[in-house]
Amino acid sequence: MKEKRIYLSLAHMGGREQEFIKEAFDTNWVVPLGPNVNAFEQELAAYVGQDRHVVALSAGTAAIHLGLVQLGVKAGDEVICQSFTFAASANPVTYLGATPVFVDSEKDTWNMAPEFLEKAILDRKEKTGKFPKAIIPVHLYGMPAKLDEIRTIAQKYGIPLLEDAAEALGSEYKGRKCGTFGEFGALSFNGNKIITTSGGGALICRTEEEAKQTMFYATQARENRPYYHHEHVGYNYRMSNICAGIGRGQMLVLQKHVERRRAIHQLYTELLEGIAGIEVKQAPHQDFNSNYWLTCITVDPTLAGVTADEIRIYLEQENIESRLLWKPMHLQPVFSENPFYGDGTAETIFNQGLCLPSGSMLEDKDIHMVVSKIKEKLKA
Ligand SMILES: *Cc1c(COP(=O)(O)O)cnc(C)c1O
């Protein structure tokens, strides 16, 4: 077994993060607001473009939660979620007493299937008398969802979109950054994402008014009076100025990290080409410019002679971390009673898929090593 473990995706510092943290200490801005927070927000807004306003928060989950609050989601409402995702996409819906309604994926992007989105909207209207309050499409593993089709349907029924772009910072759809298509867009800076602030997130807003409102809710919804006065329920979701210091350092290497992840995906594609039963997930065409946060493969056991999980176990024995895909939400015990619209596509992908080590720290020789171990398993 190799001594040095190859990890799926690790935090990758650029080198200057501690300068920004030191500055925060030197000026005693050790609070959940301050110059690093402001600068990080401006740098993110400049990066995603489209004149968006960005509010830095304590987590991506908090960003989704505050997006839903501002879309007016309340107890008894329904919100359409992509089933094939991490639980943090759907959990905030339940925090508000609303119900996630799950929609299956399509094969091209592995994201929300427009066909089932429309079926779900119409069926919910028929069954409950009202339309779902919001739609949360996800750009899973960095791959942009079919945004044109999804937006057309959302507009047809007047339902707002909250993009879960937690895995898609730097990804583009038709040349425009993911997270800027919906009414709101959520980003994550958790330890394993494209960039990290140790933990953190951000909400992308269309207007300065919405950004101010997001900050208001993120700081306990305190009204502007000399005493503490509250007319709304608030949250404690603002990002720490220390964490934002890490974020500023990470912004200096963000584009490099995105390019490295894309290069890793390209290398896997070349090295795994022509192997029966193994396919590296690709973008359907040029409109979908994934950041390839994680490179995913699907394994057809009838052709490859092994399952995705057998490959995972073999790699683990070789001190290489890989991971099965997100288990769809409609298959999770916690959401077993929730409505679901689909044809089993996400379940099929889940059963065959595997995420390979994709961190921007990995060197080409690590990727060669992973592939040679996969080939070893296939021959065995
Ligand atoms: C990471 C992630 C989140 C949540 O972000 P946190 O910062 O961990 O709260 C939400 N959705 C998806 C798809 C994610 O991968």
The ligand as an SDF file (V2000), in Angstrom:
LIG
                    3D

 15 15  0  0  0  0  0  0  0  0999 V2000
  -21.6450   21.7790    0.0570 C   0  0  0  0  0  0  0  0  0  0  0  0
  -23.0220   21.8600   -0.4800 C   0  0  0  0  0  0  0  0  0  0  0  0
  -24.0260   22.6140    0.1300 C   0  0  0  0  0  0  0  0  0  0  0  0
  -23.9060   23.2400    1.4930 C   0  0  0  0  0  0  0  0  0  0  0  0
  -22.8610   24.0470    1.7190 O   0  0  0  0  0  0  0  0  0  0  0  0
  -22.2550   24.2010    3.2010 P   0  0  0  0  0  0  0  0  0  0  0  0
  -21.3260   25.3570    3.0670 O   0  0  0  0  0  0  0  0  0  0  0  0
  -21.5540   22.9100    3.5080 O   0  0  0  0  0  0  0  0  0  0  0  0
  -23.3740   24.4680    4.1410 O   0  0  0  0  0  0  0  0  0  0  0  0
  -25.2530   22.7300   -0.4990 C   0  0  0  0  0  0  0  0  0  0  0  0
  -25.5110   22.0980   -1.6470 N   0  0  0  0  0  0  0  0  0  0  0  0
  -24.6010   21.3280   -2.2660 C   0  0  0  0  0  0  0  0  0  0  0  0
  -24.9560   20.6880   -3.5560 C   0  0  0  0  0  0  0  0  0  0  0  0
  -23.3200   21.1650   -1.6910 C   0  0  0  0  0  0  0  0  0  0  0  0
  -22.4370   20.3790   -2.2960 O   0  0  0  0  0  0  0  0  0  0  0  0
  1  2  1  0
  2  3  1  0
  2 14  2  0
  3  4  1  0
  3 10  2  0
  4  5  1  0
  5  6  1  0
  6  7  2  0
  6  8  1  0
  6  9  1  0
 10 11  1  0
 11 12  2  0
 12 13  1  0
 12 14  1  0
 14 15  1  0
M  END
$$$$
